[in-house]
């Protein structure tokens, strides 16, 4: 019975250590490969035939971005003459060194760090029979050796019938160039940084709540230049400058009530961490927030219906007020813009000219209603924010009853590099 454990941890460091012990052969199959195992395999080239080293990878842009390996490692293998075969979609890990072998779960560094001790095993050691069975299905050299060592012609013939069960085609130069170009244009993220940020994803989100288009009482229209020089009066001085308030202050069409409710929603669910750090929300309050947001959206629909009923009439009245004000002024001293277009100049033609000029500036009720929107944009916290010296203090102040010690501890741990030393058991 084997004295060593069946369950073990295989990381890039320990795989490299095992590879360096190889005397006859190495088979490595996984989605990708990291620099340490690749360097160990390159070292073997000086003392083992290339045919005794079998490498099969899912060499693809996606696997590199997930952190299953690096482009540099594959390029190092290729320069040493160790051209991997391509096994699209392969997600398991197989390592065979001489007569020992393991099935392991490769780690996507985008999600977590590699295991560093047998307390977190990710591999199962194979029996000698399983090692032999796998080797002849993955390595042409191992298959040839098994045929030569077969005890009977029938056994040799049976082994010869086995086909290679992973990729048999080498990674082509064109394929290598395509993947390299994609990675150079958009390099993979730093995986330790991603893992650190992910610690806070279950806790927080940035939220930006925007109510747009509803505050009709704040809408203004620009008075056409052709009318700006015609004068003003005491009656319109609060509404008429170079712009004109569409709706008078205190109008029944004001959105103040819904504005106040949106402000209360923002204040209740998304406390501010300060002007620089913005507003955040606890993710466990998201369902209630979504419910309240939908309720407010329903109120906005009701408000739109109310506004639509009376708004066009109010807009027409506002426009007519401006027309009535400018009409006698334009009749007494017609501007060049009027004289160049109107003939004859009388009250009717001047009034129509004024209406046309203002219609260009005044929106329709339908357009204003369509612009009314209530939206919430969500964003996760960033590494830069988490490293802001004021962030933790502001977060604890905004959410005093939340225990932030655990996420900040996990955040720090996720960014710490594991012990780089790795040796074979």
Secondary structure as a PSIPRED ss2 file (coil, helix, strand):
# PSIPRED VFORMAT (PSIPRED V4.0)

   1 X C   1.000  0.000  0.000
   2 X C   1.000  0.000  0.000
   3 X C   1.000  0.000  0.000
   4 X C   1.000  0.000  0.000
   5 X C   1.000  0.000  0.000
   6 X C   1.000  0.000  0.000
   7 X E   0.000  0.000  1.000
   8 X E   0.000  0.000  1.000
   9 X C   1.000  0.000  0.000
  10 X C   1.000  0.000  0.000
  11 X C   1.000  0.000  0.000
  12 X H   0.000  1.000  0.000
  13 X H   0.000  1.000  0.000
  14 X H   0.000  1.000  0.000
  15 X H   0.000  1.000  0.000
  16 X H   0.000  1.000  0.000
  17 X H   0.000  1.000  0.000
  18 X H   0.000  1.000  0.000
  19 X H   0.000  1.000  0.000
  20 X H   0.000  1.000  0.000
  21 X C   1.000  0.000  0.000
  22 X C   1.000  0.000  0.000
  23 X C   1.000  0.000  0.000
  24 X C   1.000  0.000  0.000
  25 X C   1.000  0.000  0.000
  26 X E   0.000  0.000  1.000
  27 X E   0.000  0.000  1.000
  28 X E   0.000  0.000  1.000
  29 X E   0.000  0.000  1.000
  30 X E   0.000  0.000  1.000
  31 X C   1.000  0.000  0.000
  32 X C   1.000  0.000  0.000
  33 X C   1.000  0.000  0.000
  34 X C   1.000  0.000  0.000
  35 X H   0.000  1.000  0.000
  36 X H   0.000  1.000  0.000
  37 X H   0.000  1.000  0.000
  38 X H   0.000  1.000  0.000
  39 X H   0.000  1.000  0.000
  40 X H   0.000  1.000  0.000
  41 X H   0.000  1.000  0.000
  42 X H   0.000  1.000  0.000
  43 X H   0.000  1.000  0.000
  44 X H   0.000  1.000  0.000
  45 X C   1.000  0.000  0.000
  46 X C   1.000  0.000  0.000
  47 X C   1.000  0.000  0.000
  48 X C   1.000  0.000  0.000
  49 X C   1.000  0.000  0.000
  50 X H   0.000  1.000  0.000
  51 X H   0.000  1.000  0.000
  52 X H   0.000  1.000  0.000
  53 X E   0.000  0.000  1.000
  54 X E   0.000  0.000  1.000
  55 X E   0.000  0.000  1.000
  56 X E   0.000  0.000  1.000
  57 X E   0.000  0.000  1.000
  58 X C   1.000  0.000  0.000
  59 X C   1.000  0.000  0.000
  60 X C   1.000  0.000  0.000
  61 X H   0.000  1.000  0.000
  62 X H   0.000  1.000  0.000
  63 X H   0.000  1.000  0.000
  64 X H   0.000  1.000  0.000
  65 X H   0.000  1.000  0.000
  66 X C   1.000  0.000  0.000
  67 X C   1.000  0.000  0.000
  68 X C   1.000  0.000  0.000
  69 X C   1.000  0.000  0.000
  70 X C   1.000  0.000  0.000
  71 X H   0.000  1.000  0.000
  72 X H   0.000  1.000  0.000
  73 X H   0.000  1.000  0.000
  74 X H   0.000  1.000  0.000
  75 X H   0.000  1.000  0.000
  76 X H   0.000  1.000  0.000
  77 X H   0.000  1.000  0.000
  78 X H   0.000  1.000  0.000
  79 X H   0.000  1.000  0.000
  80 X C   1.000  0.000  0.000
  81 X C   1.000  0.000  0.000
  82 X C   1.000  0.000  0.000
  83 X C   1.000  0.000  0.000
  84 X C   1.000  0.000  0.000
  85 X E   0.000  0.000  1.000
  86 X E   0.000  0.000  1.000
  87 X C   1.000  0.000  0.000
  88 X C   1.000  0.000  0.000
  89 X C   1.000  0.000  0.000
  90 X C   1.000  0.000  0.000
  91 X C   1.000  0.000  0.000
  92 X C   1.000  0.000  0.000
  93 X E   0.000  0.000  1.000
  94 X E   0.000  0.000  1.000
  95 X E   0.000  0.000  1.000
  96 X E   0.000  0.000  1.000
  97 X E   0.000  0.000  1.000
  98 X C   1.000  0.000  0.000
  99 X C   1.000  0.000  0.000
 100 X E   0.000  0.000  1.000
 101 X E   0.000  0.000  1.000
 102 X E   0.000  0.000  1.000
 103 X E   0.000  0.000  1.000
 104 X E   0.000  0.000  1.000
 105 X C   1.000  0.000  0.000
 106 X C   1.000  0.000  0.000
 107 X C   1.000  0.000  0.000
 108 X C   1.000  0.000  0.000
 109 X C   1.000  0.000  0.000
 110 X C   1.000  0.000  0.000
 111 X C   1.000  0.000  0.000
 112 X C   1.000  0.000  0.000
 113 X C   1.000  0.000  0.000
 114 X C   1.000  0.000  0.000
 115 X C   1.000  0.000  0.000
 116 X C   1.000  0.000  0.000
 117 X C   1.000  0.000  0.000
 118 X H   0.000  1.000  0.000
 119 X H   0.000  1.000  0.000
 120 X H   0.000  1.000  0.000
 121 X C   1.000  0.000  0.000
 122 X C   1.000  0.000  0.000
 123 X E   0.000  0.000  1.000
 124 X E   0.000  0.000  1.000
 125 X E   0.000  0.000  1.000
 126 X C   1.000  0.000  0.000
 127 X C   1.000  0.000  0.000
 128 X H   0.000  1.000  0.000
 129 X H   0.000  1.000  0.000
 130 X H   0.000  1.000  0.000
 131 X H   0.000  1.000  0.000
 132 X H   0.000  1.000  0.000
 133 X H   0.000  1.000  0.000
 134 X H   0.000  1.000  0.000
 135 X H   0.000  1.000  0.000
 136 X H   0.000  1.000  0.000
 137 X H   0.000  1.000  0.000
 138 X H   0.000  1.000  0.000
 139 X C   1.000  0.000  0.000
 140 X H   0.000  1.000  0.000
 141 X H   0.000  1.000  0.000
 142 X H   0.000  1.000  0.000
 143 X H   0.000  1.000  0.000
 144 X H   0.000  1.000  0.000
 145 X H   0.000  1.000  0.000
 146 X H   0.000  1.000  0.000
 147 X H   0.000  1.000  0.000
 148 X H   0.000  1.000  0.000
 149 X H   0.000  1.000  0.000
 150 X C   1.000  0.000  0.000
 151 X C   1.000  0.000  0.000
 152 X C   1.000  0.000  0.000
 153 X H   0.000  1.000  0.000
 154 X H   0.000  1.000  0.000
 155 X H   0.000  1.000  0.000
 156 X H   0.000  1.000  0.000
 157 X H   0.000  1.000  0.000
 158 X H   0.000  1.000  0.000
 159 X H   0.000  1.000  0.000
 160 X H   0.000  1.000  0.000
 161 X C   1.000  0.000  0.000
 162 X C   1.000  0.000  0.000
 163 X C   1.000  0.000  0.000
 164 X C   1.000  0.000  0.000
 165 X C   1.000  0.000  0.000
 166 X C   1.000  0.000  0.000
 167 X C   1.000  0.000  0.000
 168 X C   1.000  0.000  0.000
 169 X C   1.000  0.000  0.000
 170 X E   0.000  0.000  1.000
 171 X C   1.000  0.000  0.000
 172 X C   1.000  0.000  0.000
 173 X H   0.000  1.000  0.000
 174 X H   0.000  1.000  0.000
 175 X H   0.000  1.000  0.000
 176 X H   0.000  1.000  0.000
 177 X H   0.000  1.000  0.000
 178 X H   0.000  1.000  0.000
 179 X H   0.000  1.000  0.000
 180 X H   0.000  1.000  0.000
 181 X H   0.000  1.000  0.000
 182 X H   0.000  1.000  0.000
 183 X H   0.000  1.000  0.000
 184 X H   0.000  1.000  0.000
 185 X H   0.000  1.000  0.000
 186 X C   1.000  0.000  0.000
 187 X C   1.000  0.000  0.000
 188 X C   1.000  0.000  0.000
 189 X C   1.000  0.000  0.000
 190 X C   1.000  0.000  0.000
 191 X H   0.000  1.000  0.000
 192 X H   0.000  1.000  0.000
 193 X H   0.000  1.000  0.000
 194 X H   0.000  1.000  0.000
 195 X H   0.000  1.000  0.000
 196 X H   0.000  1.000  0.000
 197 X H   0.000  1.000  0.000
 198 X H   0.000  1.000  0.000
 199 X H   0.000  1.000  0.000
 200 X H   0.000  1.000  0.000
 201 X H   0.000  1.000  0.000
 202 X C   1.000  0.000  0.000
 203 X C   1.000  0.000  0.000
 204 X E   0.000  0.000  1.000
 205 X E   0.000  0.000  1.000
 206 X E   0.000  0.000  1.000
 207 X E   0.000  0.000  1.000
 208 X E   0.000  0.000  1.000
 209 X E   0.000  0.000  1.000
 210 X E   0.000  0.000  1.000
 211 X E   0.000  0.000  1.000
 212 X E   0.000  0.000  1.000
 213 X C   1.000  0.000  0.000
 214 X C   1.000  0.000  0.000
 215 X C   1.000  0.000  0.000
 216 X H   0.000  1.000  0.000
 217 X H   0.000  1.000  0.000
 218 X H   0.000  1.000  0.000
 219 X C   1.000  0.000  0.000
 220 X E   0.000  0.000  1.000
 221 X E   0.000  0.000  1.000
 222 X E   0.000  0.000  1.000
 223 X C   1.000  0.000  0.000
 224 X C   1.000  0.000  0.000
 225 X H   0.000  1.000  0.000
 226 X H   0.000  1.000  0.000
 227 X H   0.000  1.000  0.000
 228 X H   0.000  1.000  0.000
 229 X C   1.000  0.000  0.000
 230 X C   1.000  0.000  0.000
 231 X C   1.000  0.000  0.000
 232 X C   1.000  0.000  0.000
 233 X C   1.000  0.000  0.000
 234 X C   1.000  0.000  0.000
 235 X C   1.000  0.000  0.000
 236 X C   1.000  0.000  0.000
 237 X C   1.000  0.000  0.000
 238 X C   1.000  0.000  0.000
 239 X C   1.000  0.000  0.000
 240 X E   0.000  0.000  1.000
 241 X C   1.000  0.000  0.000
 242 X C   1.000  0.000  0.000
 243 X E   0.000  0.000  1.000
 244 X E   0.000  0.000  1.000
 245 X E   0.000  0.000  1.000
 246 X C   1.000  0.000  0.000
 247 X C   1.000  0.000  0.000
 248 X C   1.000  0.000  0.000
 249 X C   1.000  0.000  0.000
 250 X C   1.000  0.000  0.000
 251 X C   1.000  0.000  0.000
 252 X C   1.000  0.000  0.000
 253 X C   1.000  0.000  0.000
 254 X C   1.000  0.000  0.000
 255 X C   1.000  0.000  0.000
 256 X H   0.000  1.000  0.000
 257 X H   0.000  1.000  0.000
 258 X H   0.000  1.000  0.000
 259 X H   0.000  1.000  0.000
 260 X H   0.000  1.000  0.000
 261 X H   0.000  1.000  0.000
 262 X H   0.000  1.000  0.000
 263 X H   0.000  1.000  0.000
 264 X H   0.000  1.000  0.000
 265 X H   0.000  1.000  0.000
 266 X H   0.000  1.000  0.000
 267 X H   0.000  1.000  0.000
 268 X H   0.000  1.000  0.000
 269 X H   0.000  1.000  0.000
 270 X C   1.000  0.000  0.000
 271 X C   1.000  0.000  0.000
 272 X E   0.000  0.000  1.000
 273 X C   1.000  0.000  0.000
 274 X C   1.000  0.000  0.000
 275 X C   1.000  0.000  0.000
 276 X C   1.000  0.000  0.000
 277 X C   1.000  0.000  0.000
 278 X C   1.000  0.000  0.000
 279 X E   0.000  0.000  1.000
 280 X E   0.000  0.000  1.000
 281 X E   0.000  0.000  1.000
 282 X E   0.000  0.000  1.000
 283 X H   0.000  1.000  0.000
 284 X H   0.000  1.000  0.000
 285 X H   0.000  1.000  0.000
 286 X H   0.000  1.000  0.000
 287 X H   0.000  1.000  0.000
 288 X H   0.000  1.000  0.000
 289 X H   0.000  1.000  0.000
 290 X H   0.000  1.000  0.000
 291 X H   0.000  1.000  0.000
 292 X H   0.000  1.000  0.000
 293 X H   0.000  1.000  0.000
 294 X H   0.000  1.000  0.000
 295 X H   0.000  1.000  0.000
 296 X H   0.000  1.000  0.000
 297 X H   0.000  1.000  0.000
 298 X H   0.000  1.000  0.000
 299 X H   0.000  1.000  0.000
 300 X H   0.000  1.000  0.000
 301 X H   0.000  1.000  0.000
 302 X H   0.000  1.000  0.000
 303 X H   0.000  1.000  0.000
 304 X H   0.000  1.000  0.000
 305 X H   0.000  1.000  0.000
 306 X H   0.000  1.000  0.000
 307 X H   0.000  1.000  0.000
 308 X H   0.000  1.000  0.000
 309 X H   0.000  1.000  0.000
 310 X H   0.000  1.000  0.000
 311 X H   0.000  1.000  0.000
 312 X H   0.000  1.000  0.000
 313 X H   0.000  1.000  0.000
 314 X H   0.000  1.000  0.000
 315 X H   0.000  1.000  0.000
 316 X H   0.000  1.000  0.000
 317 X H   0.000  1.000  0.000
 318 X H   0.000  1.000  0.000
 319 X H   0.000  1.000  0.000
 320 X H   0.000  1.000  0.000
 321 X H   0.000  1.000  0.000
 322 X H   0.000  1.000  0.000
 323 X H   0.000  1.000  0.000
 324 X H   0.000  1.000  0.000
 325 X H   0.000  1.000  0.000
 326 X H   0.000  1.000  0.000
 327 X H   0.000  1.000  0.000
 328 X H   0.000  1.000  0.000
 329 X H   0.000  1.000  0.000
 330 X H   0.000  1.000  0.000
 331 X H   0.000  1.000  0.000
 332 X H   0.000  1.000  0.000
 333 X C   1.000  0.000  0.000
 334 X C   1.000  0.000  0.000
 335 X C   1.000  0.000  0.000
 336 X H   0.000  1.000  0.000
 337 X H   0.000  1.000  0.000
 338 X H   0.000  1.000  0.000
 339 X H   0.000  1.000  0.000
 340 X C   1.000  0.000  0.000
 341 X C   1.000  0.000  0.000
 342 X C   1.000  0.000  0.000
 343 X C   1.000  0.000  0.000
 344 X C   1.000  0.000  0.000
 345 X C   1.000  0.000  0.000
 346 X C   1.000  0.000  0.000
 347 X H   0.000  1.000  0.000
 348 X H   0.000  1.000  0.000
 349 X H   0.000  1.000  0.000
 350 X H   0.000  1.000  0.000
 351 X H   0.000  1.000  0.000
 352 X H   0.000  1.000  0.000
 353 X H   0.000  1.000  0.000
 354 X H   0.000  1.000  0.000
 355 X H   0.000  1.000  0.000
 356 X H   0.000  1.000  0.000
 357 X H   0.000  1.000  0.000
 358 X H   0.000  1.000  0.000
 359 X H   0.000  1.000  0.000
 360 X H   0.000  1.000  0.000
 361 X H   0.000  1.000  0.000
 362 X C   1.000  0.000  0.000
 363 X C   1.000  0.000  0.000
 364 X C   1.000  0.000  0.000
 365 X H   0.000  1.000  0.000
 366 X H   0.000  1.000  0.000
 367 X H   0.000  1.000  0.000
 368 X H   0.000  1.000  0.000
 369 X H   0.000  1.000  0.000
 370 X H   0.000  1.000  0.000
 371 X C   1.000  0.000  0.000
 372 X C   1.000  0.000  0.000
 373 X E   0.000  0.000  1.000
 374 X E   0.000  0.000  1.000
 375 X E   0.000  0.000  1.000
 376 X E   0.000  0.000  1.000
 377 X E   0.000  0.000  1.000
 378 X E   0.000  0.000  1.000
 379 X E   0.000  0.000  1.000
 380 X C   1.000  0.000  0.000
 381 X C   1.000  0.000  0.000
 382 X C   1.000  0.000  0.000
 383 X H   0.000  1.000  0.000
 384 X H   0.000  1.000  0.000
 385 X H   0.000  1.000  0.000
 386 X H   0.000  1.000  0.000
 387 X C   1.000  0.000  0.000
 388 X C   1.000  0.000  0.000
 389 X C   1.000  0.000  0.000
 390 X C   1.000  0.000  0.000
 391 X H   0.000  1.000  0.000
 392 X H   0.000  1.000  0.000
 393 X H   0.000  1.000  0.000
 394 X H   0.000  1.000  0.000
 395 X H   0.000  1.000  0.000
 396 X H   0.000  1.000  0.000
 397 X H   0.000  1.000  0.000
 398 X H   0.000  1.000  0.000
 399 X C   1.000  0.000  0.000
 400 X C   1.000  0.000  0.000
 401 X C   1.000  0.000  0.000
 402 X C   1.000  0.000  0.000
 403 X C   1.000  0.000  0.000
 404 X C   1.000  0.000  0.000
 405 X H   0.000  1.000  0.000
 406 X H   0.000  1.000  0.000
 407 X H   0.000  1.000  0.000
 408 X H   0.000  1.000  0.000
 409 X H   0.000  1.000  0.000
 410 X H   0.000  1.000  0.000
 411 X H   0.000  1.000  0.000
 412 X H   0.000  1.000  0.000
 413 X H   0.000  1.000  0.000
 414 X H   0.000  1.000  0.000
 415 X H   0.000  1.000  0.000
 416 X C   1.000  0.000  0.000
 417 X C   1.000  0.000  0.000
 418 X C   1.000  0.000  0.000
 419 X C   1.000  0.000  0.000
 420 X C   1.000  0.000  0.000
 421 X C   1.000  0.000  0.000
 422 X C   1.000  0.000  0.000
 423 X C   1.000  0.000  0.000
 424 X C   1.000  0.000  0.000
 425 X C   1.000  0.000  0.000
